[in-house]
Amino acid sequence: MGITLWSHYENVARRIEADAFKGINTLDEWQRVRPVLKQQYLDSMGLASTAPQCDPAVRDFGEFKGEGYRARKIAYQMLPDCWISATIYYPDPLPPGRLPAVLHLCGHAGIGILYYQPRVVMLTRRGYVTMIVDTIEQHDSGGDHHGTYSRRRYDWISMGYTAAGGELYNGLRALDVLAGLPGVDPQRIGATGASGGGAQSFFLAVADERVRALATACGVTMPRASIEDRHLHGHCDCMYPINRHQRCMSEFAALIAPRPALYLNASGDLLFSASEYHALVEQTRRIYRLYGCEEHCDCFVYPGPHAVTAEAHAAINAWFDRHVAGETRPPLALPQRDVDERTVTIFNGAAPASNKMRLIPEMLSPLGSLPLPQNPDEWPALRAEAVTRLRREVCFLLDRAEEPLTCRLVGDWVEGDGAASGRRLIWRGELEGMDIWIKALMNPSDNNKVLVAWCDTDETAHDLYGHLAGAGGGCSLVVIEGRTAGWNASTPCMTWDILRGGALVGLTPSLLLLQDMARVLPFLRGLPEFRDQQFYLYGRGDAGAACLYQAAFDETIAGVVTENQPRSHRDGAYLPGVMRVLDLDETAGLVAPRPVCLVTPQYARRNWAARLYERLGIPQRYAQAGSLYQAIKAVGI
């Protein structure tokens, strides 16, 4: 038996880490690839598309004072009617001229601007204007950045949304506010944070060069350790991009170069491995060396658990003095919190009536659509454009064949007598260390049609073979148990792990199934038994959705039958970012003008594809049936 799906994820993560900066040995080579990598980073964060712009419309909610500081309470819009609570701390008394500044991003606490207040006060007393902002789900925000972690929003994968991107967008708007303050020198701004705030300060520095120096604590992950050491169990969505382009985090970290970046980690932190953060810095330094400033990328490890100690604070202060303020300032110890919740609160427990924070995933993830043709002549061009976008923006990993499919025949026998006899064949295949099981029944009627059936995650080839055997039709039958089905499949309790872990390496079970199809179908077509045969595809559930995509990509597929497939990519068949191009109803239409039949309950009937086939003048080639027997008959098998 081959390796498990989780082991495959581990192998992919190791390859991603090993391949980081491959072929980059000079500064010119790096600068050529840098713009592409930056675009891939924004794509992985879900921000490649243009997000709705708005005036931050900063609102003031009063001030409070403490020893050595004056604090201004504000709220700003990160998106229209999406209000974020923040506090801006000024040194008191205020020195003349424009001051260096630090943006502090918050980790996981009920009210970030309260919990992390002592850190901000320390920086402010040392002469920095310091702005601290709540996350999109802290305080009275009402947003959510635990969508897949909480098991509520697996559709974020198909939307191309990650809470890391939502928080990055929040940080970008906060940086707009901070850089625009009259007393701040926009050329001297640092960013910091710990845990989730460490991740967000890092992501912000990668995205925006206005961050002149970074000091991130306990916040930057690597795909290999997150999967291999299962650290993703302790990390929420705000820590991770959807790694659609299979990039190592060190490659994104290198986008900060040559700006100074300090990576702090606690030696006893159970959420990170020592090999993880050392590998991050060592790999990233390769690019800093090309700039001639290796010392601008440093790792500071201190004893303790997942927290920031006095020793770590001193390192952060020294880093910002050197790289932001440009001068050494007197050391200060971390003070005690000197305010309470009532002092720092902005909305006093009642968010604005127009609050749309819960809609941030939708606002940052524009849904794609496909127009219907006005006449049949328009359809080929519309279809070609949609397929091109799918291959370029969603399924581009299908073109990356790391290893070939290998198959060996393990069974070949004749069943039955005379004219009713049928030939059975079984192949055992292997793809990237995982088993693929192929079971075929050659129909003696020889009608030149083959139904190629793909197992869903909860099916074996034996199960599906039995389901289809009595469905009628005079065609030959091939049943395929791919890498996400049968003995390879995870149990339902592993859905959370498989979807979240897969996102770290740019994979989902549905994308893996499409990779299987891209390898297995050419193998079948190359066999003497299937030459000159018409291939029809069949699948249940998510496998049915994959069949539609394969037929869209492969025009030699003669038709498709699906059974109980998800109504939308919101409900299953998750593919990274696919809903920014189209949804499953339009995908069924991409099979046109070939026949398609969906076995669906009456209440789940689709509309767009039916309208398309009607406009093409071939309504009979699109059917929604109540049984598999009716469906097979409808497509003409």
C-alpha positions, 0 to 999 in steps of 0.5 A: 500500500502506498503512502497516506494523503497526509504523508503526500502533503508532508512530501510536497511541503518538504519539496517546497522548502527544498526548492526555495530560491532554486535557480537564483544565484545573483541579484539580477536573477532575484530582481527578475523573479521578484515582481512575479513572486510579489504577485503570487504573494498577493494572490496567496493572500487573496488580495490580487484582485482590486479590493473596494477602496474607501476613505478611512474616515477616521473618527475620534473618540476622545483621549486619555493620558498616562506617564510619558504618553498621550493617547488618542482613541480612534476608529477607521474604515478598513472597508466601507462600513467596516470599522476598526478600533485603534489607539494612537500613542504620542510621547508626552511631552511631544518632541519637536519635528516628525517622529519615528513610528511603530505600528503594533498588530495584535495577537489573539486577545479579547481586546487587543488594544487593551491586552498589548497596551504595556508594549505600546506604552514602552515604545512611546516612552522611548520616543516613538509614535505608536499605533495599535489596532484591533484585529477584525474580530477583536473588541467590538469589531464583530468580524471573523478570522477563524473561518476554516479553523472553526470548521464553519467556512471551508468555502473560504478556500473556494473564495480564495479568501484567508483571514491572513489576507483580511488582516493584511488589508486591515494593516494596510489601511492602518498604515495609511492612517499612521503614515498620514499623521502630521507628526509622523515621519513616513520614512521611519515606520516599523511594524511589530507584533507577537503570535497572530500579531507577529504574523500580521506584522510580517505579512504587512512588511512583505506587502508594503515597503512603507514598513522600513523595519520589522520585528516579529515575534512567534508569528512566522510559520513554514509549510513543512513544520506546520504539516510535519509537526502538526503545528497547524492544529494550534494556529488559526487562519490568520497565520496562513496564506492559501499557498496556491503557488506552492511557495516557501514562506522564506521566499515571501520573507525575501520580498522584505529585503533589503529592509531590516527584519528581526525574527524572534522566537521562544525556545519553548514555544510548542507552536513552532519548531527550532528547525522551522525558524532557523530554516526561515532565516537561513534561507531568507539570508540568501537574498540579503547576501545578494544585497550585501546586507546579511546583517539586516536579517536576523534571528533572536531566540530566547528562553520561554514559552509562546510569549515575549519576554523582557529579553525579547522586548530589549532586542525589539527596542534595539532593532527599532532604535538602529533601523527606524529611529536611527539612534540608540535610546535609553532602555526601558522595562515593560510597564504594568498596564495602567488603564482599564477596559472602560478607558480604551474602549471605542464603541462601548460594546455596541458596534455601529449599526451599519457594521459590515465586518462579517462581510469582509470575506465577501468584500475581498473576494469578488465572485466571478461570472460567465455571461450567457451567449446571445447566439450559438456563434458567441459560445466558443469564444466565451467558453475558451476564455473561461477555460483559459482563466480556470487553467491560468488562475485556479488549476495551474498546478495540473501542468506541474507533473512531478512524477509520472503515473506508473501502472501494472496489470494485476488481473485479466480474465474473462467472465461469463460464457459466449456472447454474454462474456465480458473481460475484466482487467485490474491495474494497480497504479502509483502516483507520487507514492500513492496508490491508484486502483483501476478496475475495468469491465469490457462490455462484449457489445462493443458500442465504442463507449466507455463510462469512466467512473471516479470514486468520491472520498467515501467510496472504494472501487468495489463500492462504485463498481457495484453501484454502477453495475445495474445502472444500464447502458451497453458500454464498457465500465472503468472504475478508478479509485484515486489518491483521495478515495478508497484506502487512501481516503481520510476519515470524516473526522480528518476533513479539518486537517486535510482541507487546512493542511492542503491549503498550506501546500496549495492542494485540495482533494478535488484538485488532487483528483483533477491531477489524477484524471490528467494522468490516468485518462491518457494512460487508458487511451494508450491501451489497445482495449480503449483505442478509438473509444468514446469516454464518458465521465461519471462521479458522485459528490465532489468527484462529480464536480471534478468530472465537469472540470475535466470535461471542460479541459478535455474536449475529447470527453464525450459527455458527463453524468454526475450524481449528488454533486455539490450545488456550489463550491461553497458546499464542497468540491473546494478548489482554491480561488475558483469562485473568483472565476465561476461556480459549478452551474457555469462549469456544467455549461462549459461541457456544452455542446456535449451532453451532461446529465445531473442526478439531483433532487428536485429542489437542487435543480440548476438554472444557468447551464439549462439556459445555456443549452437552450440558447445553443439550440440543444436543450435535449443535451442537458438534463437533470434526472431523478435516477442514475438509470435515467441519466445514463440514458439521457446522455446516450451511453 
